[in-house]
Amino acid sequence: MRLHRVRRGIAAAAGVTSMAVALVTGCGSDGGSGGGVAKLTFAASTLGDPGRGPLLTKWLEEFNKSQSKVQVSAAAVPYPTFGQTILTQMGSGKGPDLIRFDMPEFESASDAGLIAPLNDLIDVGKYDLLKQPDQFMVHDGQRHGIIFEASNYAMFYNADLIPKPPTSYEQFVDTAKSLTKGDTYGLAFRQTEAEEAGVWQDIFNYVYGFGGAWSDGQKLTINSPANLKGLQAFKDLYDAKVIPRGADAATFRRMFAEGKVGMELNNGGYVTATRGQNADLNFNVAPIPFPVRKQGAILAPIVINEASPAKEAAATFIKWALEPNNQVKLQEILGASSVATVTKRSPEQLQKTPFLTVFDDLTDSSLPQIVQGFEAKTPDIRKIVVQNVVAALQGTVDLKTALDRAQQQASQLVG
């Protein structure tokens, strides 16, 4: 899985303004206060999610009510700047005590020694962990994270507009074109540098869904023929004007909830968010209809900041989260995502959301959105790839030249 790991410096890749850094309070302000209460902060971009955020906050409140020595407060940081903000803080010995990371930033923080090893803090043998996603939590025998959320990507579609979902890329294109008229669009995805992390997540499905990969584990393969084919499919849809160009994710997701977008490729966490925006929307989910059944997954570990003076207290929260009842509650909040441990969907859940099994069945073919063999360099590689792909979308360079340039720039970066 990890043929080699590339060491990296955090500060150079995570430069953000002091205003952004100030969004999160410092580590455990009372974490080392003897026999007093350890007051910890937990940062997660999902806390700002309009659908799941309030429910996660209530979940944290349940923890606080169950404890007398540890209290955890929520710290929401906007998703587009979350990783950079937190990495910058951690790199200066500050930041939240507990963090829910996406995989690229998790790999960077782990590689730079900014995450506390969990081997001596949590006995994972006590829990029935999901093996497939959990393997990415361990580096060279050291456990650095516990899965907070594992969420596979699938195709969301408006069942009123699309009674029968497409099962091939050709049908996918035809459906998107046929639905696009007036202020309604057949499809939506991110396509601007301002949403770099989101663009990376979106194009990942096209690259791997057409048989490509960012690397072979030892060398980068950004400009491979299969990658070009997948990203050309992405660009063709952009050129066909079947998406609301320039709209950010918050805008086009609201449009989906309003019935103004027919299809969107998204992860299981989007189920709760969509219902939060429009409980009456008639939508369904199917596997992404690309040639290869391989798609991205949001693997979001929860970690303890190495700079935290209250690591034992932080581990208390993680162990509470891993208790069976709390895992079930968390999974219900997250929607169609999985959590760290093996859980069973309730009959009530399946009756309300029959397509939960679609997401569950995709686990074995889903991959975290990192560059295999270059995990710690993923944020830097991501930036290069997204910049060049967006340039191709905007017509300043042809796609093959853009990928060749990205291959050269990224290869120089990793040495």
C-alpha positions as CSV (number, residue, x, y, z in Angstrom):
1,M,0.0,0.0,0.0
2,R,2.8,2.4,0.9
3,L,5.8,1.6,-1.1
4,H,7.5,4.8,0.1
5,R,6.4,7.8,2.1
6,V,7.6,11.3,1.2
7,R,8.6,13.6,4.0
8,R,7.3,17.1,3.7
9,G,7.2,20.5,5.4
10,I,3.8,21.7,6.5
11,A,4.4,25.4,6.6
12,A,5.2,25.9,2.9
13,A,2.0,24.0,1.9
14,A,-0.3,25.5,4.4
15,G,0.1,29.3,4.2
16,V,-3.1,31.0,5.1
17,T,-3.9,34.4,6.5
18,S,-3.7,35.1,10.3
19,M,-7.5,35.8,10.1
20,A,-8.1,32.2,9.0
21,V,-5.8,30.8,11.6
22,A,-7.6,32.7,14.3
23,L,-10.8,30.8,13.5
24,V,-9.9,27.9,15.9
25,T,-8.9,28.3,19.5
26,G,-5.6,26.9,20.8
27,C,-5.1,23.4,22.2
28,G,-6.9,22.4,25.3
29,S,-7.0,25.7,27.1
30,D,-7.5,23.9,30.5
31,G,-6.1,20.5,29.4
32,G,-3.3,20.4,31.9
33,S,-5.1,21.9,34.9
34,G,-4.5,19.2,37.5
35,G,-7.7,17.8,38.9
36,G,-9.9,20.3,37.1
37,V,-12.0,19.8,34.0
38,A,-10.1,19.3,30.8
39,K,-11.7,21.6,28.2
40,L,-10.9,20.4,24.7
41,T,-11.8,21.7,21.2
42,F,-12.9,19.5,18.4
43,A,-12.5,20.8,14.8
44,A,-14.5,19.3,11.9
45,S,-15.6,20.9,8.7
46,T,-18.8,18.9,9.0
47,L,-19.8,20.9,12.1
48,G,-20.5,23.7,9.7
49,D,-22.7,21.5,7.5
50,P,-26.3,22.9,7.5
51,G,-27.8,19.4,7.7
52,R,-25.4,17.4,9.9
53,G,-23.7,20.2,11.9
54,P,-26.5,20.8,14.4
55,L,-26.9,17.0,14.9
56,L,-23.2,16.5,15.5
57,T,-23.2,19.4,18.0
58,K,-26.0,17.6,19.9
59,W,-23.9,14.4,19.8
60,L,-21.0,16.2,21.4
61,E,-23.4,17.5,24.1
62,E,-24.3,14.0,24.9
63,F,-20.6,13.3,25.6
64,N,-20.3,16.3,27.8
65,K,-23.3,15.3,29.8
66,S,-21.8,11.8,30.4
67,Q,-18.5,13.2,31.7
68,S,-17.3,15.1,34.8
69,K,-13.6,15.5,34.0
70,V,-13.6,16.2,30.2
71,Q,-15.6,18.6,28.1
72,V,-15.4,19.1,24.4
73,S,-16.5,22.1,22.4
74,A,-17.1,22.4,18.7
75,A,-15.0,24.5,16.4
76,A,-16.3,24.9,12.9
77,V,-13.9,25.9,10.1
78,P,-15.2,26.4,6.5
79,Y,-14.4,23.4,4.4
80,P,-12.5,25.2,1.6
81,T,-9.8,26.4,4.0
82,F,-10.1,23.8,6.7
83,G,-7.0,21.7,6.0
84,Q,-4.7,24.6,5.4
85,T,-5.9,26.4,8.5
86,I,-5.5,23.4,10.9
87,L,-2.2,22.3,9.4
88,T,-0.8,25.8,9.9
89,Q,-1.9,25.9,13.5
90,M,-0.5,22.4,14.2
91,G,2.7,23.3,12.6
92,S,3.2,26.1,15.1
93,G,2.3,23.9,18.1
94,K,-1.2,25.1,18.4
95,G,-4.7,24.2,17.1
96,P,-7.6,22.1,18.3
97,D,-7.0,19.0,20.5
98,L,-9.2,16.8,18.3
99,I,-9.5,17.1,14.6
100,R,-11.5,15.4,11.9
101,F,-9.3,15.4,8.9
102,D,-9.8,14.5,5.3
103,M,-7.2,12.0,4.0
104,P,-4.8,14.3,2.2
105,E,-4.3,16.5,5.2
106,F,-4.2,13.5,7.5
107,E,-1.3,12.1,5.6
108,S,0.6,15.4,5.6
109,A,0.1,15.9,9.3
110,S,1.0,12.3,10.1
111,D,4.1,12.4,8.0
112,A,5.2,15.7,9.7
113,G,4.8,14.3,13.2
114,L,1.9,16.6,14.1
115,I,-0.5,13.8,15.1
116,A,-0.2,11.9,18.4
117,P,0.3,8.1,18.0
118,L,-2.7,6.3,19.4
119,N,-1.1,2.9,20.1
120,D,-0.8,3.5,23.9
121,L,-3.9,5.6,24.2
122,I,-6.6,3.4,22.7
123,D,-6.8,-0.4,22.7
124,V,-8.3,-0.9,19.2
125,G,-8.5,-4.6,19.8
126,K,-11.6,-4.0,21.9
127,Y,-13.5,-2.8,18.8
128,D,-14.8,-4.5,15.6
129,L,-13.2,-2.0,13.2
130,L,-14.0,-1.9,9.5
131,K,-10.9,-3.5,8.0
132,Q,-10.9,-1.9,4.5
133,P,-10.9,1.8,5.5
134,D,-9.0,1.2,8.8
135,Q,-5.9,0.0,7.0
136,F,-5.2,3.6,6.0
137,M,-5.1,4.7,9.6
138,V,-1.7,3.0,10.4
139,H,1.7,4.1,9.2
140,D,4.7,1.9,9.8
141,G,3.1,0.2,12.7
142,Q,1.9,3.4,14.3
143,R,-1.8,4.2,14.5
144,H,-2.5,7.8,13.9
145,G,-6.2,7.9,13.5
146,I,-9.6,6.3,14.0
147,I,-12.2,6.4,11.2
148,F,-14.8,9.1,12.0
149,E,-16.5,8.7,8.7
150,A,-16.1,6.5,5.7
151,S,-18.3,7.7,2.8
152,N,-18.4,6.2,-0.6
153,Y,-19.2,8.2,-3.7
154,A,-22.3,7.4,-5.8
155,M,-24.7,9.1,-8.2
156,F,-27.5,11.1,-6.7
157,Y,-30.4,11.8,-9.0
158,N,-33.7,13.5,-8.9
159,A,-36.2,10.7,-9.3
160,D,-38.9,13.0,-10.6
161,L,-36.7,14.2,-13.4
162,I,-35.0,10.8,-14.0
163,P,-37.3,7.8,-13.4
164,K,-34.6,5.3,-14.6
165,P,-31.0,6.2,-13.8
166,P,-28.3,6.0,-16.5
167,T,-26.1,2.8,-16.4
168,S,-23.4,3.9,-18.8
169,Y,-21.4,7.1,-19.3
170,E,-23.1,7.6,-22.7
171,Q,-26.5,7.5,-21.0
172,F,-25.1,9.7,-18.3
173,V,-24.2,12.4,-20.9
174,D,-27.5,12.0,-22.8
175,T,-29.5,12.4,-19.5
176,A,-27.5,15.5,-18.5
177,K,-28.0,17.1,-21.9
178,S,-31.8,16.3,-22.1
179,L,-32.4,17.8,-18.7
180,T,-30.5,21.1,-19.3
181,K,-32.9,23.8,-20.3
182,G,-33.7,27.3,-18.9
183,D,-32.6,27.5,-15.3
184,T,-32.4,23.7,-14.8
185,Y,-29.2,21.7,-15.4
186,G,-28.6,18.0,-15.8
187,L,-25.5,17.9,-13.7
188,A,-23.3,19.8,-11.4
189,F,-19.7,19.6,-10.2
190,R,-17.0,21.9,-8.9
191,Q,-14.7,23.6,-11.5
192,T,-12.9,26.5,-9.9
193,E,-9.5,26.8,-8.2
194,A,-11.3,28.4,-5.2
195,E,-12.7,24.9,-4.4
196,E,-9.4,23.0,-5.0
197,A,-10.1,20.2,-2.6
198,G,-13.6,19.7,-3.9
199,V,-12.5,19.7,-7.6
200,W,-9.9,17.0,-6.6
201,Q,-12.7,14.9,-5.1
202,D,-14.9,15.3,-8.2
203,I,-12.2,14.5,-10.8
204,F,-11.0,11.5,-8.8
205,N,-14.2,9.7,-9.8
206,Y,-13.6,10.4,-13.5
207,V,-9.9,9.3,-13.4
208,Y,-10.5,6.1,-11.5
209,G,-13.9,5.4,-13.2
210,F,-12.2,5.3,-16.5
211,G,-9.4,3.0,-15.4
212,G,-6.8,5.6,-14.5
213,A,-4.8,6.4,-11.4
214,W,-2.6,9.2,-10.1
215,S,0.3,6.9,-9.6
216,D,1.4,3.2,-9.8
217,G,2.6,3.4,-6.2
218,Q,6.2,4.2,-7.2
219,K,6.0,6.9,-9.8
220,L,3.3,9.5,-10.8
221,T,1.1,8.7,-13.8
222,I,-0.9,11.9,-14.0
223,N,-0.7,12.2,-17.8
224,S,-1.4,8.5,-18.5
225,P,-3.8,7.7,-21.4
226,A,-6.5,6.4,-19.0
227,N,-6.3,9.6,-17.0
228,L,-6.6,11.7,-20.1
229,K,-9.6,9.7,-21.2
230,G,-11.4,10.2,-17.8
231,L,-10.6,13.9,-17.5
232,Q,-11.6,14.4,-21.2
233,A,-15.0,12.9,-20.2
234,F,-15.1,15.5,-17.4
235,K,-14.2,18.3,-19.7
236,D,-16.7,17.2,-22.3
237,L,-19.5,17.6,-19.8
238,Y,-18.1,21.1,-18.9
239,D,-18.0,22.1,-22.5
240,A,-21.5,20.8,-23.1
241,K,-22.7,23.4,-20.6
242,V,-24.9,20.9,-18.7
243,I,-23.6,22.3,-15.4
244,P,-24.2,25.7,-13.8
245,R,-20.7,27.1,-14.6
246,G,-19.1,29.1,-11.9
247,A,-21.5,28.0,-9.2
248,D,-19.9,26.8,-6.0
249,A,-20.9,23.6,-4.2
250,A,-23.1,25.4,-1.7
251,T,-25.0,27.0,-4.6
252,F,-25.5,23.9,-6.9
253,R,-26.4,21.7,-3.9
254,R,-29.1,24.1,-3.0
255,M,-30.2,23.9,-6.7
256,F,-30.3,20.1,-6.5
257,A,-32.5,20.4,-3.4
258,E,-34.8,22.7,-5.3
259,G,-35.1,20.4,-8.2
260,K,-32.9,22.6,-10.5
261,V,-30.1,20.0,-10.9
262,G,-30.8,16.5,-12.1
263,M,-27.6,14.6,-11.1
264,E,-24.6,15.0,-8.8
265,L,-21.8,12.6,-7.9
266,N,-21.4,12.8,-4.1
267,N,-20.6,10.8,-1.0
268,G,-23.0,9.3,1.5
269,G,-22.9,12.2,3.8
270,Y,-24.8,14.2,1.2
271,V,-28.0,12.3,2.1
272,T,-28.6,14.0,5.4
273,A,-27.5,17.4,4.0
274,T,-29.9,17.1,1.1
275,R,-32.8,16.2,3.3
276,G,-31.9,19.0,5.6
277,Q,-32.4,21.4,2.7
278,N,-35.6,19.8,1.4
279,A,-37.2,17.0,3.2
280,D,-39.7,16.5,0.4
281,L,-37.2,16.1,-2.4
282,N,-37.7,12.8,-4.3
283,F,-34.1,11.7,-4.9
284,N,-32.4,8.3,-5.3
285,V,-28.9,6.9,-5.5
286,A,-27.2,4.5,-7.9
287,P,-23.6,3.5,-8.6
288,I,-21.6,5.9,-10.8
289,P,-22.2,4.7,-14.3
290,F,-18.6,4.9,-15.5
291,P,-16.7,2.0,-17.3
292,V,-14.9,0.9,-14.2
293,R,-16.5,0.3,-10.9
294,K,-14.0,2.2,-8.8
295,Q,-14.7,5.5,-7.1
296,G,-13.5,7.8,-4.4
297,A,-14.4,7.7,-0.7
298,I,-14.2,10.3,1.9
299,L,-12.2,8.7,4.7
300,A,-12.2,11.1,7.5
301,P,-10.1,10.1,10.5
302,I,-10.4,11.7,14.0
303,V,-6.9,12.4,15.4
304,I,-5.3,13.9,18.5
305,N,-3.1,16.9,18.0
306,E,0.5,16.1,19.1
307,A,0.6,19.6,20.6
308,S,-2.3,18.9,22.9
309,P,-1.5,18.9,26.6
310,A,-4.5,16.7,27.2
311,K,-4.0,13.6,25.1
312,E,-5.5,11.2,27.7
313,A,-8.6,13.4,27.9
314,A,-8.9,13.5,24.1
315,A,-8.6,9.7,24.0
316,T,-11.5,9.5,26.4
317,F,-13.6,11.2,23.8
318,I,-12.5,8.9,21.0
319,K,-13.2,5.8,23.2
320,W,-16.7,7.2,24.0
321,A,-17.3,7.7,20.3
322,L,-16.3,4.0,19.6
323,E,-18.9,2.6,22.0
324,P,-21.6,0.7,20.0
325,N,-24.5,2.9,20.9
326,N,-22.6,6.1,20.1
327,Q,-21.3,4.6,16.8
328,V,-24.9,3.9,15.8
329,K,-26.0,7.4,16.7
330,L,-23.1,8.9,14.8
331,Q,-23.8,6.8,11.7
332,E,-27.5,7.9,11.7
333,I,-26.3,11.5,11.9
334,L,-23.8,11.1,9.0
335,G,-26.5,9.5,6.8
336,A,-25.3,6.9,4.3
337,S,-21.7,6.9,5.6
338,S,-20.1,4.2,7.6
339,V,-18.3,4.8,10.9
340,A,-15.2,3.2,12.5
341,T,-16.9,-0.1,13.5
342,V,-19.2,-2.7,12.0
343,T,-22.7,-1.6,12.6
344,K,-26.1,-2.9,11.4
345,R,-28.6,-0.7,9.6
346,S,-31.9,-0.7,11.4
347,P,-35.1,-1.7,9.7
348,E,-36.4,1.8,10.2
349,Q,-33.3,3.3,8.5
350,L,-33.7,0.9,5.5
351,Q,-37.4,1.7,5.2
352,K,-36.7,5.4,5.2
353,T,-33.6,5.1,3.0
354,P,-33.6,1.9,0.9
355,F,-30.6,3.0,-1.1
356,L,-28.3,2.8,2.0
357,T,-27.2,-0.6,0.7
358,V,-26.0,1.0,-2.5
359,F,-23.3,2.9,-0.6
360,D,-22.5,-0.1,1.6
361,D,-22.0,-2.3,-1.4
362,L,-19.4,0.1,-2.8
363,T,-17.0,-0.2,0.1
364,D,-14.7,-2.8,-1.5
365,S,-14.3,-0.8,-4.7
366,S,-13.8,2.7,-3.1
367,L,-10.5,4.4,-2.5
368,P,-9.4,7.3,-0.4
369,Q,-8.6,10.4,-2.5
370,I,-4.8,10.3,-2.0
371,V,-1.9,9.6,-4.3
372,Q,-0.7,6.1,-3.5
373,G,3.0,6.1,-2.6
374,F,3.0,9.8,-2.3
375,E,0.4,10.2,0.4
376,A,2.0,13.0,2.3
377,K,2.5,15.0,-0.9
378,T,-1.1,14.7,-1.9
379,P,-2.1,18.3,-1.1
380,D,0.8,19.6,-3.1
381,I,0.1,17.3,-6.1
382,R,-3.6,18.1,-5.8
383,K,-2.9,21.8,-6.2
384,I,-0.8,21.2,-9.3
385,V,-3.3,18.9,-10.9
386,V,-6.3,21.1,-10.2
387,Q,-4.6,24.3,-11.4
388,N,-3.8,22.6,-14.7
389,V,-7.2,20.9,-15.1
390,V,-9.0,24.2,-14.5
391,A,-6.8,25.9,-17.0
392,A,-7.8,23.3,-19.6
393,L,-11.5,23.8,-18.7
394,Q,-11.1,27.5,-19.2
395,G,-9.5,26.9,-22.6
396,T,-6.1,28.5,-21.9
397,V,-4.4,25.2,-22.7
398,D,-5.5,21.8,-24.2
399,L,-6.1,19.0,-21.8
400,K,-3.2,16.8,-22.9
401,T,-0.7,19.6,-22.6
402,A,-2.2,20.5,-19.2
403,L,-1.7,16.9,-17.9
404,D,1.8,16.7,-19.3
405,R,2.6,20.0,-17.5
406,A,1.1,18.7,-14.3
407,Q,3.1,15.5,-14.6
408,Q,6.3,17.4,-15.0
409,Q,5.6,19.9,-12.2
410,A,4.5,17.2,-9.7
411,S,7.5,14.9,-10.6
412,Q,9.8,17.8,-9.9
413,L,8.0,18.4,-6.6
414,V,8.4,14.8,-5.3
415,G,12.0,14.5,-6.6
